[in-house]
């Protein structure tokens, strides 16, 4: 069988090739698999075409290969972010890549549109805030009372609680995903000529955020509808779960840590659900992040 030219293939020819891929075994399958990956890489429109075809749902080989290629692309993109931008890479892009893991058809606009919409609504009030306390009150009332974001207590281990597009759509999540919403929204807001300073605080048992102004610092718990926490509250929270306090726990974490912890949560969830396929793929992403230089 001669190598095919992706640009010269007709739709019926490509469809027949996909069916052949589903039917063959052994060495022939290995060769066809390589041909398929080459075709898709050279001409990405074939991947888009396949997404519109009903026959693809019954073709388990093609479905698996497309999934495998997408997951590899996500890993490559995550590695590229860390290599080019360091540990504080673009958090929004990283969380978008993670959210595309279970859904190849997810669009970045599912993340950017709701965040941009909230920023447009919130921006005038933030601009008029007289001091840091008023700004924090405005931010929390909007996000947790008007928008209704809250922790998913009834179904904490739902994977969708971690994927940022689902959190923005359903307005429920776990501590780290709701904290990420706060960080991404704050990045879009300007107060006194600077972005609103919101940082992730990686308490071992419960991720929170910190508003860190020059005149004051305030901890806030997005999972519990924006509850304001004192330093003592944070320490008590740790002690209530038999975790010894360390000063470093109250320091802002970098975006690599936020992404790694989000992935680790999903590893735990998928392992508990018995989904070894997704669990193992996520473990590969963790390894990519852990391999990056300091």
N, C-alpha and C positions, 0 to 999 in steps of 0.2 A: 504494500500500500504506500503510495507516494504521499509526501507531505502536502497538505492542502494550503492554498492561498486564501487567507481570511477575507481579502478584499474581493475575490472573484466568486466566492460561494454565494449561491442563491438560498433563499429561505427554505425551500423544500430540501435542498442538499444538506443544509445545516441541521434541519430537523431529523433527517435520515441518519446523519452522523450521531446525533444525540441518542437515537434509538439503538444504534449499533453499540454505542458505549454502554448502554444499559443491559445489553444481551451477551456481551463477550466476557471471557474469563482469562486468567493466566497472563502469558506474555503479551497477547494481543490487547488485553485490557490495559496493561501497563503502558503500551505504546499509544493507545487511544487516549488515555488519561493525559499523557504528555502533550499530545496533539491538541486536546481540548484546552488545556491551560494556555498553550501558545496562541491559539485562536482568540481566546477571550482577552489575553493581554495585548495582542496586536490590534484588535478591533473591539473595543469595549461596548460598541453598540449591540453586539450579539448578546451581551449580558442583559442589556435593557430590553432587547427583543424577547428573550426568554422569560423575563418577568411578566410579560403580557400574554403568555401562552398557557392555555389550560392543560396541555399535555404534560407540562413540567411537573405537576403535582404527583404524577404516577411514575416519574422517572427518578428513582431514588439515587442513582449514581450521579446524575447531573446536579441534582439538588445538593447532594453531599459535597461535590467538588466546588460548587459555587460558594457554599457555606465555608468550606475550608479555605478557599482563596480570599474570601472577605475577612475571615478571622486573621489570616496571615497579614493582610493589608493593614488591619487595625494594629497589630503588633508592630509592624514596620513604622506606622505613623506615630505610635506612642514612643518608640525608640528615638525617632527623629525629633520629636518635641523635646525630650530630655537632653539629647545631644546638642541641639541648637540653642536651647533657651535655659538649660540648667534646671535646678530643682524648683524654681518658681516659674515654670512654663505656663502657657496659657491654660488656665483651669477650665474655662468654658469649652475650649477645643478638646481637651482631654476627656471631659465628662461626656461630650458629644460622641467621641470615639467609643467610649465604654457603653453608652446607650444604644449604639448601633450594633452591638454584639448579637442580641436576639432578634433584631429586625433590620433586614437589609434595605427595606424601603423607607426607613426613617429619614426625614429631612431635617437639616440643621435648623430650619425655620421653626420647628416644633419647640426649640429651645429659645432662639433669639426673639421670635415674635412676642411671646408672653412676657419675657423680661423687658423688652423694649416698651411694650404697652404699659406695664406697671411703672417703669421709669418715667414715661411721659406724664402719667397721672400724678405721680408723687413729686416730681421735680419742682413745681411751683411752691408747694408747702415747705419742702426742704430748704429751698433758697431763702425763704422768709424766716426760718428758725432763728430765734434770738440768741440761743446758746446751745451747748451740747445736750443738756438735759431735754430741752424742747425738741431737738432733732431726733433723739432716741425715741421719745414718746411718739412723735409723728410717724417715724419709720415703723415702730412696732404696732401701733394702732392700725396703720394701713395694711401691713402684711398679715397680721393675725386676726384682726377684727373685721376689717372691710373685705380683704381677700379670703380670709378664713383658713390660712395654712395652719396645720396642726400635726402632731405626732399620731401615727397609726398604731394606737394601743391595741385595738382589737385584732389586728392581723400584722403583727410586727415583722414577721419573717417572710412576708411577701416580697419576691425579688423586685417588683415594681416600686417598692419603697426606696430603692437605691438609684434606679435609672432616672436621671434628671428630667427627661422629657415627660415621663409618667408622673413624677412629683409635681411638675408645673401644671400638668393637665388635671390631676385629681386633687391637688393641694393637700396631700398627705405624704408623710415620709418618715424616715428614721432621723436621729439627731444629725448625722453627718450630711445627709442629703438636704435637709432643711437649712442647715448651716451654710451649705454651698449656695442655696438660693439667695440667702442673705448677702453673701460675699459677692455674687455675680450681680445682684441688683445694686448694691452699694457702689460697685465699680462704675455704674452708669450715672451716678448722682454726684453733683458738685456742690460743695458748701465752702464758702470763703475761698474760692478759687482752687480747691483741691478735692479729689475724690473723697467720698465719705469713708473714713478709715475703719473698715470692718475686717477682722482677722479670725481665722480658725484657731480654736483652742482644743487640743486633742487630749482631753481628760481620758484616762484609760477606760473608763466605764461609760462615758457619756460625752459626746462631742458637743461643744458650745461655741459661741463667738464672743469676740471682744470688740467694743467700740473704743478706739484708742486715740484720744485727742491729746493735745499738748497740755491742757489744763486738767484733764481727768481721764480715767479709764473705767469702763463699765463692762461687766460680764453679762451675757444674755443667753437664755436657753430657748432656742427656736422650737424644740420638741414640745415644750410646755407653753406654747402660745406667747412666747416673748417674755417669759418671767425674768426679771432682773435678779442677778445673783451677786452677793458680796463675796469677797475673798473667803470669808468664813463658810459661806454656803457651799462653795466649791470644795473646800476641805472636808466639810461634813458629808457631802455627797460621796466623796471617795471613801471616807471612813465607814459610811453606812453599808458599803460593799466590801469591807475588809481590805481596802487598798491603802497602803501607806502613802502619805503625802510627800511629794518632791516638788521643789520650787519650779523645776523645768516643766512640770505639767501645766503651769499657768502661762507659759510662753507661747506666742504664735507659732504655728507650724507652717512649713512650706507646702506648696501645691503638690509636690511629689508625695508627701505624706498623706495629703487628703485623698489623692487618687489611689494610692496603695491601700489605704484603710477602706475605701469604698470597695475596691476589688476584693479585699480580704473578707468583708461582710458577705459579698456574693458567693465567695468560695464556701463559706460556712453554710449559707442558705441552700445552695445547690447540692452540697454534700448531704445535707439533711433531707433534701427532697429526692435523693438518689439519682440526680442528674450528673453522672460522672463525666459526660462529654463536655458540658459547659464548665463544670468545676475544673477539669484538667486544663481547658483552654485558658481560664482565668489565672490558674497557677503559672502558666507560661508568661502571661503579662506581668505577674508579680516578679518573676525571675528577670525579665527584661529591665524592670525598674531597679531591682536590687543589684544588677550588674553595672549600673551606671556609676561613673566615678563621682567622688564627692565634689 
